[in-house]
Structures are given as structure tokens and as C-alpha cells.
Amino acid sequence: MNNPLIFGFALVAIDVVIWRCAIPRNEVARLLVRLCLYAAYSALLFSTGLTPFSQAPYADSMPLHILGQVLEIIWWLMGARLLSVTIDTLLLPSTWRRQRLFSDVFGAVVFLAAGVAALGFVLELPVRGLVATSGALAIVLGLAIQSTLSDVFAGIVINTTEPYQIGNWVSIDGTEGKVLEMNWRATHLLTSQGNIVIVPNAVAAKAKITNSNRPPSLHGVTVTLEITPEARPGIVVAALERALAGVRAVLADPAPYAQVKRTSVMSVTYEATAYVDDMGKKLAVTNELYDLCYRHLEAAGIALRPLAAGYASAPAVAQETDPRISLLRRVEIFAALTGDELKHLAPLLTRRGYDRGDTVVKPDNVLDHLTIVDSGVLSVVAEDASGPVELMRLGPGDAIGEAGLLAGMPASVTISALTAASVYQLKKDDLTPLLKDQPDVARLIWQMLSRRQDTLGKLGTPAPVAQSEQSIFQWLWDGMRKLHDLTF
């Protein structure tokens, strides 16, 4: 007579071990095993008279009667748990499972129903009176926790409509962050400062939500600039469009654009907008775009400050009368030169223009001049095993042709005009005296050339053949010293 109780508690113990130890590891297989145990448990109870729809037998033995009652109550609770787990595992979408809100609410309802059924069938308590009393109690509790209930129902709406998911970067009620967790009460956001912000579901359901992950492969980047109202808008917009064209990571479709946003007596506000295909690129593209806007606006002779009252009384900054000197100041390799040296070098520059699509440098050509970009955008393309690969884009202040000018190396890339562009060229014979007098300039040019050769090497582009005991960087340095007869 005691065997049904022993076997019943043994099956319950096995189910608890499987649940707590997660055996087997596969979730569906584990659920099937637990369902088989529940079926065996049900068959044991019904075949031995321990039906969960009535009180347990053994009225002559109080301990056995109580143990039987416990087994019948466990049957109701185990069934409720398995029902919620089955629906959670087999029927719910993966996004709902991660958010856990529906699973928790449904599980609570099922367990409540199982508890009421166990009280009515197993313990034979007056369920009608209990339900009536619980209804009145529910009203009191509902009034006491109405804000919490508001969060729960708002969470159900959010889970149903899915304005965002775990892992999305969103802005809710002015708070931006990555969604870490969505539960029955609130949404947890990880901000860019590394803080956790908890937004109640009731607030999120009423707030304007911006989801940066939708569409998944399109993210906007916008930079805002205030320009002096004296600058012609057409020239400013054209300069900003060239800056947008200079960023390689920008998508061609939708096309980037620049526009006048608003005007005032003090300044004119412009916006340059582009799109990238990865959220992780936004920061780098934004910084690069700001830098390119500065360079292209400066190349167009446009002031970057508004004519505010605070600036009106400030002394005017002296402007270079020769644009070639201004250009040389923006070139990295000439940073060590003084003003007098730049004035001596500027007249040696010759200007040349290119239309969009023109080829500036062809592969295998040995250049005998240094080319400095004055305006426009140039594209540098190298041949890889998989085909042409764009290495970089050049804008105002960037220099090309150092390989042939310094070490007599042929060009290994194709450089073409991505937009209408103008450049200044400095011949080798005009640069040699400068290199002899300014060793720092020679070292800066050599370092730039070394970086570019290193980039080509990573792409698999053949590098010049150097002696085995020399590195490519030493080989370049020795070639430059020999070609220009340098003694340092």
C-alpha cells in the first residue's frame, strides 16, 4: 500500500533533478523527458486511486493521507509548470522568449489556476467563497499596485508590437542606450557612459522611441556646422558635398547630401548627412566627416565661425594673401617649416586641374614631382588578388607621389579624380635643397611613405625588392638619401 507513495515521490525527485541540473542539455529533449515522467506520474496516481480530482484515500492513517494529498497537489503544480514550459519552448517566438515577459505573466496565471483547482478538488475547500473573497482582495490590491499593473500591461503591448528588441540601440523618452533586458516591469538600457538606466514600461509605451537598428543596415550620420552668413551658400554646400565624397565608409545609396538648415543674423547652419551600413561605424565616420568638412571649407576660403557679438570685437586673424602658402601649412610633411621657408617654397608650386574621372597617377609610372591636393577628392585604388581595392580617399592638404620623388619607386596604385579637383605640384629638383636643409621634413616624408607601403603590403601588393639584411623602411630611407644626395 505504501508503494504508490514511494514511487510517486521518487518520480517527483527525478523531475526536480532533471530540472535543476538541466539534463539533458538540449532544451526540447529535456522537456520530452519531463513530459514522459509526468505521464508516468499521472498513470501511477490514477491507477492507485490517488486521483487529483478528489481527496486522497488512507483516511484511517493520517500520515499516509497527508502524503497522498501532497502528491495530488504536486500533480496540479507540476502540470502547470510543464504547460508553461511547453508553450515557452515550442510555441513562443525567440524574441518573446528572450524578453521573458509573456512567459512570466502566463506562468503566473497558470499557477494561480492550478492552485485554485488543487484547493477545490484535493482539499475540497469552498472555492466559490474563496473566489468571491479573492475578487474583493484583487480590487484592493489592484488599486494599491495600479502603477505596477500599468507597467505589466504596457510591457505586454511592447512585447506584442516589438518596437525594439534586446541588443538594439534605442532612444526612449530622451534616454539613449543599448537594450539589455526587457521584463514585466521595465526596460534596462546600457548608455554610452556605461550606466544602466531603467525605463518603466508605462513610460516606454507612451514615449517617442527611436530605434537605430531599424532598418538593420542603414544608419544616418549628420554633422551640423555654423558658418558665417557672408559665405555664399552654394560654395558652402559644394564644399560639404566634396567632404561627404571623401569618406569611403559612406553608402552610395541613399546618397549623402548637404543642405542649409536654418539662417540667422549671426550665422547660417548647414547639415551634412550620410549613411553607413553598420552602427559601429558611426563614431569613426562622424569624426572623419568633421575633419573633412573643416579641410574642404578651409580650401574653399570659408570662415568656420559665426559673426556673433563675441567675435565682433576680437581682432581679425591675418589671412594669407598667397593661397599656396595656406595650402602648404595644411600639409603634414611641411609642418616643420617656418613661415619664411614656406614663402620661399610657395612660388615653386605649379597648379593643375582635373575633371571628374580623370586619371592622376597610373601604375608603374615613376613620378618626378610631389602632388598636393588643393581641392576636390582623389581615389587611390590598388590591385589585390580579388580585384581592385580602394585604399583611401585624398582631400585638401594630402600629398601623393612621394615614392617616385624620394626613392625613385614606380607607383603601384591608380589615383583618379572622384570629383573635379585641383592640385599643386612640386618638382624633385625644387624639393632637394629643402630636404638637405630640413632633415625633419625628409623624415616626415619617409614616415608617410613607409606607412603607405605597409598598407600596400597588407593587401598583398608586391613591395620593392630589398636586400635580405635590410627592412623595406631602411631600403626606402637609403634610396631617398641616394636620390637626393643627402648626407644625414
N, C-alpha and C positions, 0 to 999 in steps of 0.2 A: 504493500500500500504506500510505502514511503518512496518507492522508485520513481513515480511521476514527478514528485517534488525535486528529487535529486537530479534527475535528467533535465528537468526544466531549468533549474539554476545553473547546471553545467552548460546548457546551450546559451544562456544569458551571459555567463562568464566568457565563453568563447567569442561571442559577438563583441563584448567590450574589449577583449584583447585585440581582435581584428580592427576595431575602430580606433583604438588608441595607438597601436603600433603600425597602422597603415599597411597591413599585409593582406593581399599582395600589393605591390607598388602601383600597378595600373588601377586607375580610379573605377573604371567600368567593371573590371574583373572583381575588384573588392566589393562593389555594390551587388554583383550577381551572387557572390558567396554569402553575403549578409541576407539577401533575399531567400536563398536556399535554407539558411539557418532559421529564418523567420517562418518559412513554410513548415519545416520540421517541428519547430516550436509550437506552431498552431495545431498541427496534426496531433502532437503529444497532448495538448490541453483538451482538445475536443474529444479525443478517443478515451480519455480517462475521466471524463465528467467535470473537468475544470474549465467549463465554458465561460468565456469572459462576459457573457450576457446575463449571468446570474451569479448569486453568491457562491463562494467555494463550498464544497462538502466538508466532511470531517467535523460536524457540529459537536460530536462527543469529545473532541480533542482541540482545545483552544489553540495551542501552538501550531498544530497542523492546519487548522482553519485559517489562522493569520498568514501562514506561509503560502497557502493556496490563494488567499486574497491578494497577496503581494505579487504572485506570478500573474494573476489576471490583470492587475493594474499595469504591470510591466508590459504585458501584451499590447495594451492600448497605447502606451507611450512609445514602445518600440515601433509599432505600426506607424504612428505619427512621424517619428523621426525618419523612417525609411521612405515614407511618402514624400516628405520634403526633400530628402537627398535624391530620390529618383527623379523628381521634377527638375531639381537643380542640375543634375548631371546629364540627363538625357534630353531635356526639352528646352531649357533656357539658353539664349544666345550667349556666346562667350563674353561679350561686353557686360551683360547683366550679371553674369557670374562674378566677374572681377569687382563690380561695384557692390555686390552683396546686399543691396537694399531690398530688392524684391524677395530674395531668399530669406532674409531675416524676418520681414513682415509676414510672408506666407507661413514660415515655420512657426511664428508666434500664434497665428490664427489656428493652425492645425493642432498645435499642442494644447491650446485652450479648449478646442472642441474635444480632443481626446481626454482631457482632464474632466470635463463635464460628463462625457459618456461613461468614464470609469466611476465617477461618483454616483451616477444614476443606475448603472447596470450592476456593478460589482458591489458597491456599498449600499445600494438601494436607498439613497438619500432622496428627499423631496426636491427633485430638480426644478420643478416649476417655481416653488418658493425661492429657491436659490437663484434662479434666473431673474425673477422679479426683483429680488434684493440686489443682485449684481447689476441690473439695469439702472436702478436708482444710484448705486455706487458709481457706475460708469459715468453718469451725468455729472456727479460731483467731481470725479477725477478729471473728466473732460474739461470742465471749467477751470480746474486748477492747473492743468498742463496744456492749455489750448495753444500756447506758443510752440510747445514741443510737437503737438499733433499737427500744427501748421507746417513745421519742418518736415514731418514724415510724409504728409500728402504732397507737399511741394517736391520732396525727393522722388516720390512715385512719378510725378509729372516729368521731372527732369530725366529720370531713367527711361521713361516711355518715349519722350521726344528726342533724347540724346543730342542736346546742343553741344556737348563736349564729352570726351572720354578720358580715362586715365592715361596720362602721358602727353595730353595736349597742352599747348601753351595758350592760355586764355587770359582775357581781361574781364573781371566780374565786378561791377559797381566801382570801377576805377582802380581795382587791385589786379596787377598782372602777376602771373606765376604759372608754374607747371602743375598740372593736376596730379596729386599723389594718391589721393583716396577719396572715394565717394561712399558715404554711408547713409543711414536712415535720418541722420540729423544735419550733416553739414558736408561741405566740400573742402578738402585740405589742399592748399596751394603752396608750392615752394617758390618764393620770389627770387629775383636775381641777386638780392643781398644775402641769400641763404637762410631767410627766415620762413617759418611756417605760418601762414595766415589761414584761419578757419572762417569760411563764409557760410552762414546758415542757409539751408536750402530755401527757406521762405524768402530770404533776400535775393538769392541767385535766381529764383523763379520770376521775380519782378524786375530785376535789373537788366540793363543792356549788356549782352555778352558778345565779346569779340573773340573768335576762335582763330588763332594764327595758323593752325594746322589744316584749315579747310579753305580752299582746296589743298590737298596734301603736297602738291609740287609747285605751288605758286605763292610767293611771299613778297610783299611790297617793301621797298626801301625808299624813304623820302628824306631829303635834306632840305632845310629851309635856310635861305640866306637873305640878309638885308643889304641892299645896295643903294648907293647914293642916287637920288632922283635925277641927278644931272646926266647919268648914263643912259644912252638910248636903249630902250627895251629890246629892240631887235638884235643888237650886238650882244647884250647880256644873254638872251635866250640862245643865240647861236653858240656862244662860249660854253654855256651849260650843256648843250647838246653834244658838243665835242668832248666835254668831260664825261658824259654818260657813255659815249662811244669808246672811251679809253679803258673801261672796266671789262675785263674778259668774262667775269662770272655772271654778267647780266644777261638775261634771256632776250632773244631777239623777238619773241612773240609771247606775251604782248610787248609791243615796242616801248622802250623808255621815252620819256618826254619831259620837257621843261615848260613852265608856264609862269605868268605873272599872277601871284596870289592876291595881293592887295596893295594899295598905294596909300601914302600919307604925305604930309608936308615934309616930314623928316627923312623918310626912306621909302623904297619900293621893295616889297617882299616877293621873292621868287622861290619856287619849289622845283626841285629836280627829282623825278620819280622813276624808279627802275624796279625790275622783278628778278628774283632768284628762285632756284628750284629746291633749295634746302634752307631750313630755318637756321642751321648752324653757320651759314654764310653771311647772314645779315650784318653782324657786327663788323667783320672784315670789309665787306663791301661798303658799308656806311663810312668807315674811316677812310678807305681809299677814295671814295667819291668826294668827300670833303676836301681831301688833298688835291685831287684833280680839278675840282671847281676853283680852288684858290689859284692853281697854276694857270689854268686857261683864262680865268678872268684877269689875272695879272698880265698875261701875254697879250690880252686884248686892250690893256691900258685902262681897266675899270677899277675904280676905288672900291674897297671892300667894307667901308664904314659908312653909316648913315650920317647925314648932316644934322645931328642933334645939337641941342644948345651946348652940351658939354664939350662938343668938338669945335664949336664955332670959335671959341676963344683960344683954342690950342694953337700953337704955332704950326704952320703948314710944313709938311715934310717935303724936303727938297727932292724934285724929280729929276731923273737923268735925262739930259737932252738927247743923248745918243741911245737909241733902243738896243743897240748891240751891247753896250755896257750893262744894261739891265738884264739882258739875256745871259751874259757871262756870269753875272752874280748868282743866277739861279742854277748854274751848272755845278754839280758836286765836285768834279775834279779840279775846278778853279777856285775852290773855297779858300785856299791858302794864299791867293794873290792879293796884293794891296790895290787900292784904287788907282794909283798911278800905273801899275803894271797892267791893270785891266784897260785903262785908256790907251796904253801902248799896243795892246793886243787887238782891241776892237776894230781899228781900221783894216786889219789884215783879213777880216771875215768877208766873205762874198755870199750874197743872197741867191737862193734858188727856190722856185716854186714847183709844186707837183699837184696834179689833179687827182681826184679820187680814182683808185685802181692803178695808178702809175707805179712802176717798179723802181724803188730807190736803190736797192742793192741786190745783185744776183749772186748765186752761189759760185764759188771758185774764183771770184774776182778779188784781186789784191788792191785794196783802196789806198790811195796816197794822200788822203785828206781825212780830217775829223769832221763829222757832220753833227750839228747841234740843232735839235728841233726847236723852232721858234713858235709855231702854231700848228694846230691840227693833230691828227693821231696817225701813227705808223704801226703796222702789224709785223711782228717778227715770227716767221714760220720756219721750222726745221723739219727735215725728213726723218721719220722714225721707221722701224720695221713694219708698223701698221699703217704708215702713210704720213701725210703732212700733220704736224702738231704745232699749234700756235703757242709759242713760248711766253710772249709778253706783248704788251702794247706800250708804245712810247708817246710821251706828250711833251709839252714845253719844258725845256731845261734838260731833257735826256740827250745823251751823246751816243753816237754809233761810229763804227769804223776804226776802233782802237786796235783791233787785231792786225790789220794791214799797216796801219800807221806806226805802230810801236814795234812789232816783231816781224813784219813782212809776211804775215799769215794770210792765206786766202779766206774769204768769207765762206762760212758753212751754212748760212741761213739765207732766206729770201725775205727782204724787207720791202713792203709795199705801203702805199698811202691808203689808209682806211677812210679818211676824209680828205678834202682839199687841205694841203699842208704847205708850209714854207719852212725852209731850213737855212742855216748859215754854215759855210764850210771853211775849214782852216787847213791849209796845205801843210805837208810834212816839213818842208824846208822852213816854214814860218814857225813851226812848233819846236823845232830842235833847239834854237837858242833859249827858249823858255825852259825846256827840260834841263838844260845844262845849268841854268842859273837858279832853278827852283826844284831841288830834289824831291820836295814834298809833293809837288804836282805829279812828278814821274811815278812816285809810289802810289798815289791815289788812282792814277790811270791803270797802273799794273794790277792793283787790287780789284778794280772794276772788271778788267779783262779776265782775271782769274776766276771771279765769281761766275761770269758768263760761260767760260769754258767748263766750269764744274757743272753748271746746269745742262750744257750740251752733253757732257759725259753721262749724266744720269739718264738721259733719253736714249743713249746708245749711239749717239753721233760720234764718228771716229774723231779722235783728238790728234794733234800733230805728233809725229813720231819723235820721241825724245830719247836721249841716251839712257841706258838702263840704270845708271847710277844717279840720274837726275830726276827730280819730280817735274811734272808739267809746269808748275809755278816757277821753279828755278829756271826752267828752259825758256819761259816767256821773259823772265827778268833779264837773262843773259842776251836773248835776242833783241830786246829793246836797247840795252846798253850798246850792243854792237852796231845796230842800225843807226843810232843817233850819236855814236861816238861819245858815250857818257863815261866819265871816269870814276863815279861813285858806286 
